[in-house]
């Protein structure tokens, strides 16, 4: 049974993401420019440069000794609403049904 954890996404995670990713996983998220380590490095650099995303790598480690290696299995991100464009804040307010005081 693998154990999972998050760590801040960095360019060093690109190779693992390229190994784990398939186009089908990007239905609700923009894909990298290409499914290669270079493509994922470009995607990571973009996410880090925006200032509105707080991206994380999802890592796993198998608990069985013969499989005990750490590897990247995905990515997840949240949005820093205070640094997001107004249209994103407005969308989140409508989508979440929240008052202005609780979003942004």
N, CA and C atoms as a LAMMPS dump frame, in Angstrom:
ITEM: TIMESTEP
0
ITEM: NUMBER OF ATOMS
312
ITEM: BOX BOUNDS ff ff ff
-5.0000000000000000e+02 5.0000000000000000e+02
-5.0000000000000000e+02 5.0000000000000000e+02
-5.0000000000000000e+02 5.0000000000000000e+02
ITEM: ATOMS id mol type element x y z
1 1 1 N 0.845 -1.172 0
2 1 2 C 0 0 0
3 1 3 C 0.894 1.241 0
4 2 1 N 0.755 2.124 -0.994
5 2 2 C 1.615 3.307 -1.036
6 2 3 C 1.181 4.356 -0.013
7 3 1 N 2.163 5.131 0.423
8 3 2 C 1.909 6.285 1.273
9 3 3 C 2.08 7.515 0.387
10 4 1 N 1.205 8.494 0.538
11 4 2 C 1.226 9.684 -0.302
12 4 3 C 1.453 10.926 0.541
13 5 1 N 2.098 11.917 -0.046
14 5 2 C 2.271 13.211 0.595
15 5 3 C 2.481 14.273 -0.469
16 6 1 N 2.393 15.53 -0.049
17 6 2 C 2.583 16.668 -0.939
18 6 3 C 3.874 17.382 -0.594
19 7 1 N 4.491 17.952 -1.621
20 7 2 C 5.587 18.881 -1.402
21 7 3 C 5.489 19.945 -2.48
22 8 1 N 5.989 21.157 -2.214
23 8 2 C 5.9 22.219 -3.216
24 8 3 C 6.46 21.765 -4.568
25 9 1 N 5.699 22.038 -5.613
26 9 2 C 6.086 21.636 -6.962
27 9 3 C 7.313 22.422 -7.415
28 10 1 N 8.286 21.705 -7.954
29 10 2 C 9.535 22.299 -8.446
30 10 3 C 9.882 21.664 -9.788
31 11 1 N 10.751 22.327 -10.573
32 11 2 C 11.152 21.748 -11.858
33 11 3 C 11.714 20.329 -11.743
34 12 1 N 12.313 19.972 -10.613
35 12 2 C 12.858 18.613 -10.459
36 12 3 C 11.785 17.533 -10.497
37 13 1 N 10.499 17.9 -10.372
38 13 2 C 9.408 16.93 -10.431
39 13 3 C 8.974 16.626 -11.872
40 14 1 N 9.496 17.366 -12.84
41 14 2 C 9.032 17.262 -14.231
42 14 3 C 9.183 15.862 -14.808
43 15 1 N 10.305 15.21 -14.573
44 15 2 C 10.51 13.878 -15.149
45 15 3 C 9.497 12.878 -14.61
46 16 1 N 9.251 12.919 -13.306
47 16 2 C 8.265 12.017 -12.706
48 16 3 C 6.862 12.274 -13.216
49 17 1 N 6.513 13.552 -13.411
50 17 2 C 5.194 13.866 -13.961
51 17 3 C 5.07 13.364 -15.388
52 18 1 N 6.122 13.514 -16.176
53 18 2 C 6.091 13.022 -17.554
54 18 3 C 5.897 11.506 -17.58
55 19 1 N 6.486 10.797 -16.629
56 19 2 C 6.327 9.344 -16.556
57 19 3 C 4.913 8.949 -16.143
58 20 1 N 4.28 9.744 -15.264
59 20 2 C 2.984 9.377 -14.695
60 20 3 C 1.791 9.877 -15.504
61 21 1 N 1.964 10.919 -16.299
62 21 2 C 0.835 11.601 -16.924
63 21 3 C 0.404 10.986 -18.241
64 22 1 N -0.893 11.12 -18.492
65 22 2 C -1.472 10.799 -19.795
66 22 3 C -2.402 11.965 -20.16
67 23 1 N -2.671 12.196 -21.439
68 23 2 C -3.551 13.306 -21.823
69 23 3 C -4.93 13.252 -21.161
70 24 1 N -5.443 12.059 -20.898
71 24 2 C -6.765 11.924 -20.297
72 24 3 C -6.842 12.55 -18.904
73 25 1 N -5.715 12.685 -18.233
74 25 2 C -5.703 13.268 -16.894
75 25 3 C -5.895 14.781 -16.91
76 26 1 N -5.863 15.403 -18.08
77 26 2 C -5.923 16.853 -18.176
78 26 3 C -7.264 17.347 -18.71
79 27 1 N -8.322 16.619 -18.428
80 27 2 C -9.655 17.014 -18.868
81 27 3 C -10.064 18.353 -18.279
82 28 1 N -9.758 18.586 -17.007
83 28 2 C -10.186 19.809 -16.326
84 28 3 C -9.021 20.711 -15.949
85 29 1 N -7.9 20.546 -16.571
86 29 2 C -6.711 21.316 -16.249
87 29 3 C -5.93 21.506 -17.535
88 30 1 N -5.285 22.654 -17.684
89 30 2 C -4.529 22.859 -18.919
90 30 3 C -3.329 21.908 -18.95
91 31 1 N -3.094 21.282 -20.098
92 31 2 C -1.98 20.329 -20.212
93 31 3 C -0.649 21.04 -20.439
94 32 1 N 0.454 20.318 -20.257
95 32 2 C 1.751 20.89 -20.6
96 32 3 C 1.836 21.045 -22.117
97 33 1 N 2.764 21.854 -22.613
98 33 2 C 2.894 22.016 -24.062
99 33 3 C 3.238 20.718 -24.777
100 34 1 N 3.888 19.799 -24.078
101 34 2 C 4.157 18.459 -24.607
102 34 3 C 4.332 17.513 -23.423
103 35 1 N 4.045 16.241 -23.633
104 35 2 C 4.144 15.247 -22.57
105 35 3 C 5.565 14.681 -22.519
106 36 1 N 6.463 15.521 -22.01
107 36 2 C 7.87 15.165 -21.87
108 36 3 C 8.393 15.906 -20.639
109 37 1 N 9.563 15.53 -20.13
110 37 2 C 10.115 16.3 -19.009
111 37 3 C 10.229 17.79 -19.33
112 38 1 N 10.65 18.132 -20.548
113 38 2 C 10.771 19.552 -20.92
114 38 3 C 9.407 20.243 -20.904
115 39 1 N 8.375 19.557 -21.39
116 39 2 C 7.028 20.119 -21.381
117 39 3 C 6.512 20.356 -19.971
118 40 1 N 6.784 19.404 -19.083
119 40 2 C 6.341 19.577 -17.7
120 40 3 C 7.171 20.635 -16.981
121 41 1 N 8.448 20.771 -17.31
122 41 2 C 9.241 21.857 -16.729
123 41 3 C 8.651 23.209 -17.137
124 42 1 N 8.261 23.328 -18.397
125 42 2 C 7.647 24.572 -18.875
126 42 3 C 6.337 24.845 -18.132
127 43 1 N 5.509 23.82 -17.936
128 43 2 C 4.26 23.983 -17.214
129 43 3 C 4.521 24.409 -15.766
130 44 1 N 5.49 23.774 -15.122
131 44 2 C 5.829 24.098 -13.732
132 44 3 C 6.331 25.536 -13.638
133 45 1 N 7.208 25.934 -14.55
134 45 2 C 7.724 27.31 -14.539
135 45 3 C 6.579 28.308 -14.71
136 46 1 N 5.638 27.984 -15.587
137 46 2 C 4.488 28.867 -15.793
138 46 3 C 3.677 28.986 -14.502
139 47 1 N 3.336 27.862 -13.889
140 47 2 C 2.551 27.902 -12.654
141 47 3 C 3.255 28.702 -11.563
142 48 1 N 4.556 28.498 -11.429
143 48 2 C 5.31 29.2 -10.398
144 48 3 C 5.428 30.695 -10.687
145 49 1 N 5.43 31.079 -11.959
146 49 2 C 5.606 32.492 -12.324
147 49 3 C 4.335 33.312 -12.155
148 50 1 N 3.18 32.67 -12.077
149 50 2 C 1.92 33.405 -12.039
150 50 3 C 1.632 34.085 -10.711
151 51 1 N 2.096 33.522 -9.627
152 51 2 C 1.848 34.12 -8.32
153 51 3 C 0.469 33.86 -7.758
154 52 1 N -0.437 33.291 -8.553
155 52 2 C -1.785 33.001 -8.052
156 52 3 C -1.964 31.531 -7.713
157 53 1 N -1.088 30.67 -8.196
158 53 2 C -1.173 29.239 -7.928
159 53 3 C -0.215 28.858 -6.811
160 54 1 N -0.61 27.87 -6.04
161 54 2 C 0.289 27.263 -5.057
162 54 3 C 0.317 25.774 -5.399
163 55 1 N 1.169 25.401 -6.375
164 55 2 C 1.167 24.015 -6.853
165 55 3 C 2.012 23.087 -5.975
166 56 1 N 1.568 21.843 -5.899
167 56 2 C 2.251 20.809 -5.135
168 56 3 C 2.402 19.556 -5.976
169 57 1 N 3.482 18.834 -5.753
170 57 2 C 3.664 17.51 -6.344
171 57 3 C 3.055 16.5 -5.383
172 58 1 N 2.403 15.488 -5.924
173 58 2 C 1.904 14.376 -5.122
174 58 3 C 2.933 13.269 -5.263
175 59 1 N 3.502 12.847 -4.143
176 59 2 C 4.513 11.793 -4.159
177 59 3 C 3.986 10.553 -3.457
178 60 1 N 4.512 9.414 -3.837
179 60 2 C 4.116 8.146 -3.222
180 60 3 C 5.358 7.342 -2.911
181 61 1 N 5.274 6.587 -1.855
182 61 2 C 6.326 5.639 -1.514
183 61 3 C 5.633 4.323 -1.168
184 62 1 N 6.044 3.286 -1.853
185 62 2 C 5.508 1.961 -1.555
186 62 3 C 6.039 1.506 -0.198
187 63 1 N 5.193 0.878 0.584
188 63 2 C 5.61 0.453 1.921
189 63 3 C 6.259 -0.927 1.927
190 64 1 N 6.033 -1.735 0.892
191 64 2 C 6.675 -3.039 0.823
192 64 3 C 8.158 -2.837 0.497
193 65 1 N 9.065 -3.481 1.235
194 65 2 C 10.507 -3.239 1.049
195 65 3 C 10.98 -3.384 -0.399
196 66 1 N 10.452 -4.368 -1.109
197 66 2 C 10.923 -4.58 -2.483
198 66 3 C 10.432 -3.482 -3.443
199 67 1 N 9.439 -2.7 -3.027
200 67 2 C 8.914 -1.631 -3.869
201 67 3 C 9.22 -0.249 -3.307
202 68 1 N 10.01 -0.194 -2.243
203 68 2 C 10.197 1.047 -1.493
204 68 3 C 11.025 2.068 -2.267
205 69 1 N 10.36 2.759 -3.147
206 69 2 C 10.994 3.871 -3.835
207 69 3 C 9.978 5.003 -3.908
208 70 1 N 10.467 6.216 -3.857
209 70 2 C 9.611 7.379 -3.932
210 70 3 C 9.455 7.776 -5.391
211 71 1 N 8.236 8.136 -5.767
212 71 2 C 8.029 8.595 -7.125
213 71 3 C 6.872 9.593 -7.172
214 72 1 N 6.916 10.462 -8.166
215 72 2 C 5.872 11.458 -8.368
216 72 3 C 4.699 10.769 -9.043
217 73 1 N 3.492 11.023 -8.526
218 73 2 C 2.312 10.419 -9.128
219 73 3 C 1.304 11.458 -9.618
220 74 1 N 1.556 12.74 -9.348
221 74 2 C 0.626 13.753 -9.827
222 74 3 C 0.935 15.12 -9.278
223 75 1 N -0.004 16.028 -9.522
224 75 2 C 0.127 17.401 -9.036
225 75 3 C -1.244 17.91 -8.631
226 76 1 N -1.245 18.851 -7.743
227 76 2 C -2.48 19.496 -7.284
228 76 3 C -2.123 20.939 -6.964
229 77 1 N -3.1 21.819 -7.062
230 77 2 C -2.832 23.235 -6.819
231 77 3 C -4.057 23.871 -6.199
232 78 1 N -3.833 24.895 -5.413
233 78 2 C -4.931 25.748 -5.014
234 78 3 C -4.613 27.144 -5.524
235 79 1 N -5.557 28.054 -5.376
236 79 2 C -5.399 29.397 -5.912
237 79 3 C -5.363 30.381 -4.755
238 80 1 N -4.408 31.284 -4.783
239 80 2 C -4.337 32.366 -3.813
240 80 3 C -5.311 33.441 -4.293
241 81 1 N -6.522 33.405 -3.76
242 81 2 C -7.587 34.279 -4.239
243 81 3 C -7.217 35.742 -4.08
244 82 1 N -6.472 36.094 -3.057
245 82 2 C -6.121 37.497 -2.842
246 82 3 C -5.246 38.056 -3.956
247 83 1 N -4.61 37.183 -4.743
248 83 2 C -3.749 37.635 -5.841
249 83 3 C -4.332 37.306 -7.204
250 84 1 N -5.585 36.853 -7.23
251 84 2 C -6.219 36.448 -8.478
252 84 3 C -6.927 37.621 -9.139
253 85 1 N -7.071 37.565 -10.475
254 85 2 C -7.839 38.598 -11.17
255 85 3 C -9.284 38.62 -10.662
256 86 1 N -9.923 39.765 -10.754
257 86 2 C -11.288 39.937 -10.237
258 86 3 C -12.264 38.924 -10.831
259 87 1 N -12.127 38.579 -12.126
260 87 2 C -13.081 37.65 -12.725
261 87 3 C -13.019 36.268 -12.079
262 88 1 N -11.852 35.86 -11.588
263 88 2 C -11.743 34.575 -10.9
264 88 3 C -12.429 34.653 -9.545
265 89 1 N -12.217 35.737 -8.829
266 89 2 C -12.87 35.918 -7.53
267 89 3 C -14.386 35.935 -7.713
268 90 1 N -14.884 36.662 -8.723
269 90 2 C -16.326 36.711 -8.992
270 90 3 C -16.867 35.328 -9.325
271 91 1 N -16.145 34.592 -10.164
272 91 2 C -16.571 33.236 -10.513
273 91 3 C -16.654 32.361 -9.263
274 92 1 N -15.629 32.417 -8.417
275 92 2 C -15.631 31.594 -7.206
276 92 3 C -16.783 31.967 -6.286
277 93 1 N -17.087 33.235 -6.178
278 93 2 C -18.224 33.659 -5.35
279 93 3 C -19.523 33.047 -5.866
280 94 1 N -19.713 33.115 -7.173
281 94 2 C -20.948 32.543 -7.749
282 94 3 C -20.957 31.027 -7.634
283 95 1 N -19.842 30.384 -7.959
284 95 2 C -19.779 28.922 -7.962
285 95 3 C -19.941 28.342 -6.562
286 96 1 N -19.377 29.025 -5.588
287 96 2 C -19.423 28.509 -4.221
288 96 3 C -20.603 29.05 -3.428
289 97 1 N -21.319 30.026 -3.999
290 97 2 C -22.448 30.609 -3.292
291 97 3 C -22.048 31.307 -2.022
292 98 1 N -20.862 31.89 -2.022
293 98 2 C -20.304 32.517 -0.819
294 98 3 C -20.528 34.014 -0.867
295 99 1 N -20.558 34.639 0.295
296 99 2 C -20.661 36.091 0.373
297 99 3 C -19.315 36.72 0.039
298 100 1 N -19.314 38.003 -0.234
299 100 2 C -18.071 38.696 -0.579
300 100 3 C -17.049 38.616 0.539
301 101 1 N -17.473 38.549 1.755
302 101 2 C -16.532 38.548 2.859
303 101 3 C -15.771 37.245 3.006
304 102 1 N -16.284 36.153 2.44
305 102 2 C -15.606 34.868 2.636
306 102 3 C -14.731 34.466 1.462
307 103 1 N -14.843 35.114 0.322
308 103 2 C -13.984 34.838 -0.833
309 103 3 C -13.331 36.143 -1.24
310 104 1 N -12.02 36.165 -1.268
311 104 2 C -11.285 37.344 -1.707
312 104 3 C -11.199 38.289 -0.608
